[in-house]
Amino acid sequence: MQRTFIPGIIPSVVESEPSLWFAFVGNKLLIRSEGTVSHIPRFASLAEIGLKPLRSQFLGTIDGIGCYSAELLKDSIIPDGLRLAGLRELYGSLDEDLYAVCGRAVQIMEWDRTHQYCGYCATPTIQLAHERAKRCPKCELVNYPRLSPAMIVLVSRGEEVLLARAPRFPPGMYSILAGFVEPGESLEETVVREVREEVGIEVKDIRYFGSQPWPFPNSLMIGFTATYASGEIVIEPQELVDAAWFSKSNLPQIPSKPSIARKLLDWFVST
């Protein structure tokens, strides 16, 4: 059953009521595991388990339950029954709605950590009370949580799809092409440029598919489909180690659910 998340800045729940704590040491999340299922710890405060956050932020509520992000000290002693896990590791083992809140939590936690001082004049910043923003009391510069838009595109040629391997991928895994939007670009221009730069081909018929927050570290992935127009595959060796056309009936290892890359590929296979 889908849960309802309502974002907030000012706590709307009683502080003594147990809340969900999305607590991080670095970029690893504190969780409780039961077999193959993971859970977000629920406490009135982290002090209940002997942890003291460096800083925390109220995120909102999910089905009326308060949600907080928290940054823990790197040498924090993790209580028995809990462990730290990377967000990629939690794909599939954590409730999908809670996983989405995890992405929000880690981005707000990182923004909070990296904006303690003004980037222009180095004055300590002030957290605004009614807005997710930090203001410099000296020069009035305001900083909001950072978002980095990126496109991801499924390029098809009849019954074939263009897949590529980046050096960081697990052995044997391929995915569709993606890249960050540059200043002054439209999303469609980014699609054309990135495909041209990474594999040397031209595309047409660019269509919007959907979007997905991607907290690695602060991206918003905007998905598109496109069709092959011209050219031969010539990979950019600084970005890729291989790229090729694959039949929809004979795909290699591809990204797992619920990534938007997998959603695009599942859609292509089903059409």
GINORKA-V327665 format. One record per residue. N is the residue number from 1. NEAR is the number of other C-alpha atoms within 10 Angstrom. Layout:
n->(N,N)
near->(NEAR,NEAR)
This chain:
n->(1,2,3,4,5,6,7,8,9,10,11,12,13,14,15,16,17,18,19,20,21,22,23,24,25,26,27,28,29,30,31,32,33,34,35,36,37,38,39,40,41,42,43,44,45,46,47,48,49,50,51,52,53,54,55,56,57,58,59,60,61,62,63,64,65,66,67,68,69,70,71,72,73,74,75,76,77,78,79,80,81,82,83,84,85,86,87,88,89,90,91,92,93,94,95,96,97,98,99,100,101,102,103,104,105,106,107,108,109,110,111,112,113,114,115,116,117,118,119,120,121,122,123,124,125,126,127,128,129,130,131,132,133,134,135,136,137,138,139,140,141,142,143,144,145,146,147,148,149,150,151,152,153,154,155,156,157,158,159,160,161,162,163,164,165,166,167,168,169,170,171,172,173,174,175,176,177,178,179,180,181,182,183,184,185,186,187,188,189,190,191,192,193,194,195,196,197,198,199,200,201,202,203,204,205,206,207,208,209,210,211,212,213,214,215,216,217,218,219,220,221,222,223,224,225,226,227,228,229,230,231,232,233,234,235,236,237,238,239,240,241,242,243,244,245,246,247,248,249,250,251,252,253,254,255,256,257,258,259,260,261,262,263,264,265,266,267,268,269,270,271)
near->(4,8,12,11,19,14,15,17,15,14,15,13,15,11,12,9,12,16,23,22,27,28,27,25,19,15,18,17,25,23,22,18,16,10,7,9,12,17,18,22,17,18,17,15,19,18,10,9,12,11,16,16,17,10,13,20,21,19,26,22,21,18,11,14,17,27,28,22,28,26,24,21,15,9,7,12,11,14,11,8,9,14,13,16,17,14,17,10,10,18,16,15,15,20,16,15,14,18,18,16,21,24,19,19,27,26,23,24,25,20,18,22,14,11,21,17,16,22,15,10,11,13,15,16,21,16,17,12,10,9,11,17,18,24,21,22,13,12,12,12,14,16,17,14,15,13,14,15,17,20,22,27,29,24,27,21,15,10,13,19,22,22,22,20,20,17,12,10,14,11,9,9,16,21,23,20,23,21,17,18,19,13,6,8,11,10,21,15,14,20,30,17,18,21,21,18,14,21,24,16,19,21,20,15,11,18,14,13,16,14,15,15,18,21,20,13,14,20,18,18,24,21,23,22,20,19,19,17,13,11,12,9,18,15,20,15,12,9,15,17,14,17,21,15,16,16,15,18,9,8,16,14,12,15,18,12,12,12,14,22,23,16,17,19,18,13,11,17,15,7,7)
